[in-house]
Amino acid sequence: MTYVVTGNCRRCRYTDCVVVCPVDCFHADSEMLYIDPNTRIECGACVAECPVDAIYDESELPRDQRYWLDINAERAPAPPVINQCEPELPTARERGRQVGC
């Protein structure tokens, strides 16, 4: 199984999750984070750290969100690895309210 970042991360990009990752599998572009499925391990430490519930174990990913598996696999290799906390995006708090967190 793999872990996947979903659309709840979009316009938030909280980085609490990257600090607990032991293998540096997170990558970030200007809008959100992605998990590289070729680098990740099955620890799941990142799931509990996400304040907007954007990270799922593949086995728990809602059916209508399965396309995020492909998006993470396609987009993760291009942007740089992120492994330190950075400020969330200016739109993060409003986005969090929109997604119910």
Secondary structure by P-SEA (a helix, b strand, c coil): ccccccccccccccccccccccccccccccccccccccccccccccccccccccccccccccccccaaaaaaaaccccccccccccccccaaaaaaaaacc
